[in-house]
Amino acid sequence: MRSRLGFLTVAVAAGAEIASTGCGGSMRVPGEDAGGKLDGASGSGGAAGAGGVSGVGGSRTDGGSRDASIDATEGAAIDVAVIDPEQFCEMWQTRASAQDTLDLQQLALFQAGTVLEGTLGSFVESGDSSYALFSVDRIRAGIRSYEGLATAIRIDRPLYDRLGEGTRVIAGFRQPHPWLDRNLALPIWDRPQALLAQSSTVAAELLAFHAWNTPNVAVVRVEELLDGGMTFALVESLRGDLPAGLVVSVSSYWPPLGAAVGSTWIGGFGEALKTTSGALPSATLLDLRPDTPEERAAVASALATLEPTGFAARYQAGLEQAEADAVRLRRGWIYNRADVVAALEVTGIGMECCTNAGGIFHASAVLEVLHGPTPAGQVLTGGHGYYGQKECGDRFLYAFASPVVLADGLGLDCQGQADAGEGPGSKVLHELPATADNLALARHWVSSAPPLLRLYPAGGEIPPEAFAPPAGIALWSTPVSPLTAVMAGTPVVLTVASATKHAEGYVVGVRTPFYTAELSHLEQREVEMAFACADPRLLQVGTRWIGSVVGTEVVHPNAVAGPLEQGHLWLVPGLLLPERSDLIRALGLLPTVVLD
């Protein structure tokens, strides 16, 4: 059976053959509760996963779903995307950047120190900086005393022009306090990591007290106003372990907090730092709001989001799932591009001879070769400066660039005292325990079709098979969640320079510095992609996008020539974000996965 989007879901046991279960098979959606129900109304773990309509690591409704799972013998769920080439082109007809943009904006709001609503005023340039005048209508998360202030936002012209004067917006900032700018004589909010029209649909929990960012929450009473600070007495602890009294620093560059001696507040604080001198512990002030029944109820609701089934817990789980998916995507590509992928069993251990650093060598028998030629004997791994702890009988799955066979006469035993010489061991790209689950994954990795959007040096030869729609297992040719796409690769700005129609499909020329900004010291590189059909936005000559490029290693703008020539780089399909400074800052909130 063919799915409407050109996918087949599959169920595969480790080592078994692929068996189609038709469209609508087993779907794993982060944010789904134990009863299988989804809370989609707030955008937190709904039908599209935690954090929005398509959300964090969730399934998509725009042709991007590839959350079919297979059950390996050890019980882990293994993602696999199987494509029906006859319907592959249909999946791209509804692709749009609006939902991906919203997912990134919600991430930025989730991690913001301040979330506020207000109205953009006029654009102002002052020296090398530019601002938008901004009236704060409401503090959603942060210091409530700042409501009603006339302030300014540090902003670039393109982002300002996207919204325009008079637009009511939701803004998220890392900082909990604006700083007084002497030139403008206004408090300044630094560059926003999220700036979107107030009419945008975001999770309601993001527009409230951010309990997940405040390790200590308490009702406190102002005891004393100091020069550069104030002291609080603990009235009631709501979260964390604040001491009976604490001091917070207050900068003269902040707007007034309006906290009089004897007044009570609900405060959100960082970790309390104790001193050895007998002085009061100190903490960073993150949120401050009046102690009223309404605010107590609102904070209690926010604290409930930390419960296992609450919004914050589900959203965080979605982020962790997106990162795990990104690790698997990158790791799989390394195994796909390896010269040899094999499962080995350690049979001997030896020490490196004659160097100060030393090292450990391991001899291993070949159990199974998943890809590439079978080594002609036992394989030597480890070497100079390597001290990995392995024992005879341990089994590992290796991705080799160049396996080295154990030399004749070099007898390594399980006592580990033998002299292994000082020659190099095999060049290992990655290794995993040789479990049934990992072997099942690796079989899919090495058999997956080439990436849909592989990058070729401009003007080079493009193989004819590049125009064929991917068929069968195609892990690198189907969209993933935007957060997974960003963490798996390296965000880059790209300009569509050309789109040429051929009988077989299209050749698209792209310019990119392989970075999110075009800087004078970075070379603008010309690359090409070839496909029969793909995201139609790639055919819009002159458009500029932020995409994510995956390689076998983290992509560095000054080290892409070799990976390009080797065919190691590809653009994650489906993720094309508008070139916006706030989105680029939001991308920086996500880690690039580092493989162990």
N, C-alpha and C positions, 0 to 999 in steps of 0.2 A: 504494500500500500504506500502511496506517495502522500506526503504531507503537503499542505497548501504552500508551505514555504520552501519546499524542495529538500526537506530533511527527512531522514528515517531515524527513529530512535531504535537503539539496539540494546540487547542484554547479552553480555558475554561473560562467562566464567573464565578465570585465569587459565590460559592455554587452550580455550575452546574456540571453535569457529564462530564467526559472527552470524547471528540469527535475527532477522528483522522481526520487530514487534509492531510495526506499523506506526502511523503518526499518533501523537498523543500518548506516548509511552510514559515510563516512569520519569517524573520531573522532580528535581531537587531545587527548592526555592528558599534561600536564606530568608528568615523572617517568618517561616511557617511554624505554627506552634505544634505542640505534641498531638493535638487533635486534628491536625491537618487544616486548620482554619487560618485564613489570612486577614490581616487588618489593613485593607487597602485604602480606607477612607482618609487616613492621615498621611498616607504616603510612606509609612514606616513599616517596611516588611510586607507590603501588600503583594498583589499578584505579580509584581515585578521585583520583589525583594526589598530588603530594608533600605529605606532612604528615598523612596520616590517611585514614580510610575515604572521606571526601569531599574532604578535603585542600585544598591550595592550587591553585585554578584547575582542578581536575580534573573528570572526569565524576562524576555522582551516580547512586545507585541508588534514589533516593526520588522520582523524577519530576522532578528538577531538571536533567537533562542538556540542554544546548543547544550541544554542542560540534561540531555538524556544521560542515563547512567548505566553502568554495567556492574554486576556484582562479581567481584573476584572471590577466590576460595577463602581468603582470610577476612571477607566481609566488608572491605572498603568499597566505596562508590568510586567508579573510574569514569571520568568524562570521555565521551567520544562523539565526534560529529561525523555522520555519514550523509553524504550528499547525493541527491538525485540530480544528475547533470541536466536532465531535460527541463527541470523546473528551477535550476539554480538562479537564472537571471531574474525570476520574479521577486526574489527576496530583496532586491535592491530598489524596488520601485517606491517604497515608502520610507526610505532612509531620510532622516533629517537630523540636524544638529541641536534642535531646540531641547529635546529631552536629555541628551548628553550634557548640554550646558547646564540645565537645571540640576542634574545629578551632582555636577561639580560645585555648583553654587550651594547646594544643600550640605555637601561636605564642608565647605568653607564656613557656613553658618554653624554647623555642628562643632567645629573647632574654634569658633570665634570667642574672644574675651568679651566683646560687646556686640549686641545686636540691637539696632535701633530703627525707628521709622522716622522719616522726615521728608522735607521738600527741598529739591535742588534749586538754588538761586543762580545768579549770574556767574559766568566764568571769569576768573581773575588771574592775570599773570603777574608774578612778582619775582624779579631777578631770573634765576634759572628754574624756578618752580612755578607750578600752575595749580589753581585751586578752583573749587566750586563753593560758593557761599551756601550754607546749609542750615536750615532751622530744624532743630530736634523736636519732633512732635511727641515721640514716645520712646522710652527706653524699655525694650523687651527683655534684654539680659544685660546686666551691668549696673552702674551707679545711678539710681533713680533720680538723684538730685540734679542730674544734668538735663532732665526734661525741660523743654522750653527755651533752651539756650540758643543764641545765635552763634553758630560756629562756621567752620569751613572744612572741606575735605580736600586733601592733596590728591589730585586726579590729573590724568593726561587728557588732552583734547579729544582724541578719538573715542575714548570711553564716555566722556561727557556728552559728546554729540550723539551717541547712541540713545541717550535718554533725554537730554534737553532740559532747559530751564522750566521750572514749574512742575516737573515730574515728581510724584510722590514715590519714594523708594524705600526698600529694605536694604540696610547696609550692615555688613559684618566686618569687624576689625579685630586684629589680634590684641590690641591695647585696651585695657579697661578704662583709661583716662585720656582725654585730649590734652594737648600741651599748648600753652599760650605762645602765640607767635607775635613777637614784638613788632614786626613790620606790618602785619595785618591787624594787630591789636584784637585778635580773636583766638579762641581755642581751636586748635587744629587736630582733626582726626587724620592719622596717617593713611597711606594708600589702602583702599578697601580690598579685602580678599573675596568679598562678595558684594555686588551692587546690582540689584534687580528691581524692576517695577513692583510696586506694592500690590498690584493686581495678580502677581505670579502666585501659583499654587505651590506652597511649600508645607512641609509637615508642621502641624500646629505646635508640636513640642519644641521646635527650633526657635519659636517666637515666644519663649518663656524662660524662666530661670534655668540656667545651664548647670544642673546638679552634677553632671558627669565631669565638669571642669572645675568643680569646687570641692576639694577633699574635706573641708571643714565648713559646716553650716550651723549657725547658732543664732539665738536671740541674744543680743548684747546690749549693754547700757554704757553710754559715754561717761567715763569717769573724770577725765581731765583733758584739756586741750593744751598741747605743747607747742613749742616753737619747732615746726617741722614734723608734727605728728599728733597722735591722740592715743589715749588708753581706753580700753574697754574692759568691762567686767562681764563675765559669763552669766547669763540669766538662765538659759536653757539650751542644751546641746541638741541639735537636730541631726547632725551627721558628723562623724569624726571624733576627735579627742582633744578639743581645745582646753588649755589650762584655765584656771579661775580668772586670771587676768592676763591681758596681752597688750602690746603696743603696736601700732601700725605707723609707718612713715607716710607723711603727707607732703607733697611738693608744693612750693609756692607757684609753680607753673600750672597746677591744676585749677580748674574752676572750684569755687567754694563747695564743700560737701554739705553744708547746712546742718551739721550735726552739733547740737547744743549739749552742754553738760547736763546729765540727767535724762536725756532722751533715749528711748529704746528703739532698736532697729533689728531687722533680720539681715545678717551679714553672711557673705560667702568669702572664705579666706583660703589662702594657700596653706602649706604645711607650716606649723608653728616651729620656730627655731629657738631652742633653749640656749641660755647663756650660762657660763660658769661664774659670773661675777655677782650673781644674785639679782640682776636686773630682770624686768619682766620679759618673757618670751616675745618674739616678734613674729608677725605674719603679714603676708601681702593681702591687701584689700582687693577683692575681685568683684564683689557684688554687694550693694547696700540698698535696702528698701525699707519703707516704714513698717513698723510692727503693728499691723492691723489684721483683723480676722480674715479679710479677703486675701491679703498677701500671705498669711500663714497657710491658708488653704491652697493657694497657688504654688507655694514652695513645697508643701506636702505632696501635691500632685507631681511636681517635678522630681522629687526624691523617689516617688514610686516608679519612675521610668528606669531606675537602676535595678529594679527587681528582675529576676531571670526572664520574665515574659514582658517586661516593660520596653518602651521605645529605645532607650539608650542602650540597654543590654542587647537588644536585637540588632540595633544599628551597628554597634561595635562588633557583634558576631558577623554581620554582613561584611564589614571592613576586613576582618580577619579571613573570611572566606574568599573575598576578592584578592587578597594578598596570596593566599594559598593557591588560588587558580593561576595567578601571575607566575608564581614559582614553578608550577607545573608546566605552564606554557613555555617559559624560558628553558627550563630543564629539558623538556621534550625536544626542543629545537636543537639543543646541544647534542643529544643522542642521535637525532635525525642526520646531523651533519658529520658525525664521527666516522672515521675510516673503518673502525671495528667496534662493534658492541657485543660484549660477551660476558657470560657468567663464569666466574672462576672460584676455585676452592684453594685456600692456602695450604701448601704442603711443606713449606720450609721457610726458615727465617735466618737472616745473616746480617752481620754488621759491616758497614763500610770501612774500608781500610785506609789508613795513611793520611787522613785530613783532620784538622782541628775540630771542625764542626761535627764530623761523624755522620751517622745516619743508619737507617734500617732498610734492608731489602726484604722483599717477600717473593718466594717462588710459589706459583699457583698453577694448578691443573685446570685445563679448559673443560667446563661442564657443558656449555651450550653457546653457540655463536648465533646471535640474532641478526647480525648484519656484518657484511664484509668477509674477507678471506679468513679461514681458520688458521691460527698461529701454528707453526710447525714445531710444537713442543710446549713445555711449560713457559709461562709468561713471568717476566721479572718486573716487579713494581717497587716503588719506594726509591730510596737513594740518598744522595747527599743532603743533609739537613732535614731529612724526613724521619719523624718519630711516631708515626701512627701505630696505635696499639691493635695488633691483629694476632690471632693464635691459629695454629694448625686446625683445620676443619672449618674455619670461618668462611662464609661464602659471600661474594660481592659481585655486583653488576657494574661493569666498567664501560665507559665511553672512551675509546682510545683515539688519539691522533696518529700514534705510531707505536704499536706494541713491540716490545723487545723480548725476544725468546731467550731463555736461560742458556748460557753458554755451556758447551760440553765440558764436563769435568768440574763444574762449579756446584759442588754438592751442598745444598742447604738443608739442614734438618730442623726438627721442631724444638731443639734446645736453644737455638738462637745464638750459638757461639761461633758458628762458621764464619770465615772471612769471605765476604762477597765481593772483594775487590773495590774498585772505585769508579767503575764504568756507570753510565747513566741507566736508569730504569726506563720503563715505558713512559711515554708522554700521556698522562691521564687528563682527560678533559673534565670528567666527573665520575663519581662512584656512588653507589647506593648499596644497601644490604640486598642480597639476592633473594628477597621474599617472593612469594607467588604473586602478590599484588604488584610489586615493582616490575617483575618480569612481564606481567600482563600489560602494564602501562608501556613498557619499553617496546613491546611488539607493535603496539599502536603507533608509538612515536616513529619507529624506523620505517613503518609501512605507509605513513601518511603521505598524501599527495603534496607536491611542492606548494609553496605559498602562492595565493592568488596574486598578491601585489609585491612580488619579488622585485628588488631594485637592481637595475643594470646600469653600468656606466653608459653615459650618453654616447651615441654613435657606434656602440659596440654591436656585436652580433646577438640577436635575440633568437633563441631556439624556437622552432615552429610549435613545439608542444606548449609553449607559454600561453598560446591563444586558446587552448582547449579548456573548457570549464572543468574544475576539479571534480573528480569522481571518487566514490568510495569514501574511505576515511580521509578527512581533510581538516585536520586540526588547525592549520594556519590560514584557512580560507573562509572562516565563518566568524561573524562578529562575537565579541565578548562584552561584558559590561565595561563602561568607560573607565571605571577605576581599575579594573583588572588590566585593561589595555595600557593605561598610563604606567602602572607599576611594572608590567612585564617589559616595557621598552623604554625608550628615551624620547621625551616630548621634543618635537622639532617644528619650526615654522616652515611651511612650504608654499611655493607659488606655482600654480598650474601654468606652465609656459606654452605648452602646445598639446593638441589632441588630434591625432591623425587617424582617419578611418582607413582600414585595410579590409581586404576580403575576409580575412580570418577574424578581425576584431579591431581593437584600437591600440595604438602606441601613444602613451601619454608622457610628455616631457615635464619634469618638475625641477625647480631650482630650490635648493635648501642649503643652509650653513650647517645642518645637523645640530642645531641649537634653537632655542626659543626666541632668539633675537639675532638680527643681522648686524654683527659687530665688525668693526674695521679690520680686526686682526684675524677674522675667520673667513676662510675661502667659501665663496658661493659655488656649490657643486651642481653640475647638471646630471640628473639621473633619469632613467626611463622605466616605465612599467608597461607590460603588454597583457591584454586580457580580451576575452570574447565579450564579457559583460562584467560590470562591477558597479560600484557606487557612481551614479550619474553626476555627482558633484565634481568628480575628477575630470569630467569633460568640459567644465566651465573655465575656459581659458581666461587667465588674468585673476582668478580668485585666489585668495590667500587663506590658509587654514593652519591649525595646529593639529598635527597627527602624532603618532607614536611609532617609532622604528625599533624593531627587535633585531638583535644579533646574537651570535653565540657568546659574546661578551658585551658588557655595557658599552654602548655606542659613545665614542668620544669624537668631537668635531675635527680634531687634528689627526685622527687615526682611523679613517674610514676607507682609504684607497684599497688596502688589502682585502678587508671584508667585502667590499663591493665586487672586486675582481673574482673573489672566491664564491660569490653568490650567497653570502651569509646574511644579508640584510633584507628585511621586508617590512612593509607598512602594514600595521594592524588594520584589517578591513573594517569599515563601518565607522571608525572614530575620526571625524573631521570637525573640529571645534572652530568657531570664529576666533580670529586673532584679537583677543581682548586682554588688557593688562590684568584685570581682576582674575580671569580664568587662568592666566599663566601663574599668578601668585597662588591660586588654589591648587594647581598642579604641583607646586612646590611643597604642599602639605603632605603629599603622598611619597612614600619611600620608593626608590628603585630597588627591586628585589636583589639581594645578594645571595648567591647560591653557596651552600656550605660544601 
